[in-house]
Amino acid sequence: MRRTVLAVALGMLVAGVLAAQAQAARDTTRRDTTGAGVTLLREQFAYEGGGRDPFVSLLSSGDIRPMLTDLKLVGIYYDQRYPVRSVAVLRDQTNGKRYRAKAGDVMGRLKVTQIRPREIVFTVQEFGFERQESLQLAKQEEMP
């Protein structure tokens, strides 16, 4: 008697598992209208957010350039009336590329926070933390 009950319970369990697998197969497959075969549907993801795509490697995309240590502040065109319109000119010493930066511009991991008459202030984003760094113009030589 116990063996029959056990066999019936096992049969019902196997039938339930097979029914669940069949239902899952029907949910994930679609018959082609030409009858040529079965097409599997796959979930796809497309990133449409602002800023950098978090799924793209930084090493292959070049987003880690320029490094702050490679930049040299060449000049600042400071507008005293409207400081937001001020522009800083920077040069990457490794490849000679020139950058024009305004407040709010993002260059790789560097964000221009503020432009002052003799310096530019960056917010550097590294490893989930932010810190502020600044570059200053070279000293002006005074004429006698």
Buried (B, 14 or more C-beta within 10 A) or exposed (E): EEEEEEEEEEEEEEEEEEEEEEEEEEEEEEEEEEEEEEEEEEEEEEEEEEEBEEEEEEEEEEBEBBBBEBBEBEEBEBEEEEEEEBBBBBBBEEEEEEBEBEBEBBBBBBBBBBBBEBBBBBBBBEEEEEEEEBBEBEEEEEEE
